Amino acid sequence: MTEGDSARRVKISADERTGWSSERPRDDSRPPRPVDISVRCRVLAPTDRMRYSPGSLVVVVGAAAAEPARFADRVIEERGAVLSLERVRTLLAGRVGPAEIEARAQQLLAAAVLKRLQANQSVVVVIEGLDGAERERYVRLAHGVRRPSHLIVLDAPGDRILDEERQELNELRRRFEAGDLGLEGFNTALRLGGPAAGELKRVVFQREATAD
């Protein structure tokens, strides 16, 4: 037997023959990729009256000094549409143990938001803090039932911003100015600071009037 004959008779195992081809079993343990929620975002100009389509999600965020909850209570015409973790925590006080109240409040708030969106009812979520993951949680709920999402950012003077807020607020400002908030799933974005926040008198959910 020649050296060439010996080389040609070397056996290759079944595992080696498949190599990196599509015959190799796929790893089903990997988590699925998150659904892409990005949309084209339109930056809105401040005015004394803002109108959103009924059944929309409006997320209100801002520095603590901007008092997002107080702002929402002042301008949102549909009072029953305003939801927040703080309100849910108040409802749960005395009914749920301190160690469970935060997780339970988040569950109930998400369920309430989804229920309203599924019923084509408008909902305003006031978020404490500026964490992008918190915004994403509710935008994904709206995306799942094909409802539009809108963002209102409340700004504050630099000397009134807490140190722990500064980095996240600066990043949100940057994303707003770059027009990147559509990547978070927001169809529109409105930034209010200084006199503009006080000049906004009412936020309503109404369809645009059509000419007869």
Phi, psi and omega per residue, in radians:
M1 nan 2.298 -3.110
T2 -1.449 2.900 3.115
E3 -1.107 -0.607 3.134
G4 -1.159 -0.696 3.134
D5 -1.100 -0.700 -3.130
S6 -1.097 -0.702 -3.122
A7 -1.160 -0.650 -3.097
R8 -1.270 -0.334 -3.082
R9 -1.656 0.097 3.115
V10 -1.164 2.217 -3.128
K11 -1.479 2.500 3.104
I12 -1.966 2.223 -3.093
S13 -1.156 2.838 -3.131
A14 -1.082 -0.676 -3.129
D15 -1.121 -0.684 -3.128
E16 -1.253 -0.567 -3.130
R17 -1.153 -0.603 -3.108
T18 -1.255 -0.498 3.091
G19 0.915 -2.290 -3.126
W20 -1.801 0.385 -3.108
S21 -1.278 3.069 -3.137
S22 -1.206 -0.136 3.130
E23 -1.294 -0.313 -3.121
R24 -1.218 2.445 3.136
P25 -1.115 2.459 -3.125
R26 -1.493 2.620 3.134
D27 -1.471 1.757 -3.116
D28 -1.446 0.016 -3.125
S29 -1.404 -0.264 -3.138
R30 -1.236 2.395 3.126
P31 -1.185 2.582 3.121
P32 -1.148 2.640 3.113
R33 -1.178 2.477 3.092
P34 -1.074 2.545 3.104
V35 -1.128 2.378 3.114
D36 -1.261 2.047 -3.113
I37 -1.866 0.136 -3.063
S38 -1.147 2.494 3.124
V39 -2.445 3.061 3.025
R40 -1.484 2.184 -3.076
C41 -1.790 2.314 3.104
R42 -1.835 2.201 3.113
V43 -1.437 2.202 -3.098
L44 -1.666 2.565 3.065
A45 -1.546 2.428 3.131
P46 -1.081 2.520 3.077
T47 -2.617 3.115 -3.106
D48 -1.446 -0.180 -3.131
R49 -2.572 2.115 3.137
M50 -1.877 2.428 -3.130
R51 -2.160 2.278 3.065
Y52 -2.144 2.694 -3.127
S53 -1.223 2.506 3.111
P54 -1.006 2.518 -3.131
G55 1.514 0.102 -3.133
S56 -1.463 2.810 2.955
L57 -1.803 2.211 3.025
V58 -2.046 2.165 3.125
V59 -1.859 2.188 3.138
V60 -1.908 2.117 3.118
V61 -2.301 2.815 3.094
G62 2.990 2.979 3.069
A63 -1.121 2.713 -3.126
A64 -1.008 -0.640 -3.127
A65 -1.125 -0.401 3.134
A66 -1.408 -0.197 3.086
E67 0.902 1.179 -3.105
P68 -0.990 -0.692 -3.125
A69 -1.133 -0.762 3.127
R70 -1.144 -0.679 3.098
F71 -1.049 -0.833 -3.118
A72 -1.089 -0.736 3.121
D73 -1.086 -0.541 -3.104
R74 -1.369 -0.669 -2.950
V75 -1.858 -0.393 -3.079
I76 -1.340 2.084 -3.094
E77 -1.221 -0.700 -3.116
E78 -1.535 1.575 -3.000
R79 -1.028 -0.678 -3.101
G80 -1.178 -0.191 -3.121
A81 -1.445 -0.264 -3.035
V82 -1.481 2.132 3.141
L83 -2.256 2.643 3.093
S84 -2.793 2.770 3.078
L85 -1.071 -0.653 -3.117
E86 -1.075 -0.709 3.128
R87 -1.167 -0.689 3.132
V88 -1.182 -0.689 3.102
R89 -1.049 -0.704 3.129
T90 -1.082 -0.702 3.116
L91 -1.163 -0.556 -3.089
L92 -1.504 -0.242 -3.082
A93 -0.983 2.224 -3.136
G94 1.503 -0.211 -3.138
R95 -1.825 -0.406 -3.099
V96 -2.249 2.497 3.137
G97 -1.110 2.653 -3.120
P98 -0.955 -0.598 -3.101
A99 -1.273 -0.342 -3.068
E100 -1.842 -0.239 -2.922
I101 -1.115 -0.652 -3.086
E102 -1.172 -0.875 3.139
A103 -1.100 -0.706 3.137
R104 -1.150 -0.689 3.133
A105 -1.110 -0.732 3.120
Q106 -1.112 -0.710 3.115
Q107 -1.093 -0.817 -3.101
L108 -1.175 -0.673 3.126
L109 -1.138 -0.805 3.112
A110 -1.046 -0.711 3.130
A111 -1.141 -0.703 3.139
A112 -1.170 -0.718 3.107
V113 -1.084 -0.827 -3.122
L114 -1.107 -0.708 -3.136
K115 -1.067 -0.748 3.131
R116 -1.174 -0.748 -3.130
L117 -1.132 -0.706 3.119
Q118 -1.120 -0.514 3.111
A119 -1.541 0.159 -3.124
N120 1.055 0.608 3.079
Q121 -1.787 2.547 3.130
S122 -1.225 2.615 3.111
V123 -2.560 2.394 3.089
V124 -2.049 2.114 3.120
V125 -1.879 2.081 3.069
V126 -1.629 2.071 -3.081
I127 -1.788 2.289 3.068
E128 -1.480 1.993 -3.119
G129 1.750 -3.088 -2.986
L130 -2.202 0.376 -3.098
D131 -1.227 2.156 -3.141
G132 -1.090 -0.571 3.138
A133 -1.128 -0.588 3.104
E134 -1.183 -0.716 3.079
R135 -1.108 -0.760 -3.078
E136 -1.057 -0.624 -3.099
R137 -0.968 -0.762 -3.061
Y138 -1.477 -0.569 3.087
V139 -1.111 -0.658 3.116
R140 -1.147 -0.596 3.066
L141 -1.103 -0.770 3.128
A142 -1.154 -0.713 3.137
H143 -1.082 -0.654 -3.099
G144 -1.125 -0.449 3.114
V145 -1.974 0.291 3.038
R146 1.022 0.810 3.053
R147 -1.948 2.485 -3.127
P148 -1.241 2.645 3.121
S149 -2.112 2.460 -3.112
H150 -2.326 2.562 -3.093
L151 -2.094 2.340 2.976
I152 -2.066 2.069 -3.132
V153 -1.825 2.148 3.102
L154 -1.741 2.055 -3.118
D155 -1.594 3.014 3.134
A156 -2.675 2.680 3.088
P157 -1.009 2.588 -3.080
G158 -0.988 -0.615 -3.085
D159 -1.343 -0.107 3.131
R160 -1.874 -0.026 -3.127
I161 -1.502 2.291 3.120
L162 -1.206 2.614 -3.117
D163 -1.015 -0.683 -3.110
E164 -1.270 -0.230 3.124
E165 -1.627 -0.404 -2.884
R166 -1.018 -0.817 -3.076
Q167 -1.121 -0.814 -3.119
E168 -1.180 -0.648 3.117
L169 -1.182 -0.714 3.099
N170 -1.091 -0.674 3.106
E171 -1.159 -0.694 3.111
L172 -1.160 -0.697 3.064
R173 -1.056 -0.766 -3.131
R174 -1.079 -0.768 -3.137
R175 -1.139 -0.641 3.107
F176 -1.125 -0.860 -3.096
E177 -1.160 -0.530 3.128
A178 -1.461 -0.129 -3.104
G179 1.272 0.504 -3.044
D180 -1.656 0.012 -3.045
L181 -1.268 -0.220 3.001
G182 -1.128 -0.450 3.090
L183 -1.139 -0.410 3.097
E184 -1.537 -0.040 3.111
G185 1.687 0.147 -3.123
F186 -1.525 2.217 3.114
N187 -1.320 -0.566 3.063
T188 -2.437 2.752 3.087
A189 -2.442 2.415 3.137
L190 -2.299 2.253 3.119
R191 -1.997 2.212 -3.102
L192 -2.142 2.281 3.093
G193 -2.634 2.656 3.120
G194 1.095 -2.410 -3.097
P195 -1.071 -0.499 -3.088
A196 -1.040 -0.617 3.141
A197 -1.147 -0.664 3.128
G198 -1.336 -0.457 -3.115
E199 -1.318 -0.394 3.078
L200 -1.289 2.027 -3.055
K201 -1.730 -0.512 -3.035
R202 -2.681 2.426 2.990
V203 -2.058 2.144 -3.065
V204 -2.171 2.778 3.047
F205 -1.998 1.764 -3.092
Q206 -2.513 2.593 3.013
R207 -1.350 2.629 -3.138
E208 -1.159 2.293 -3.140
A209 -1.140 2.412 3.109
T210 -1.907 2.549 -3.126
A211 -1.259 2.494 3.106
D212 -1.237 nan nan
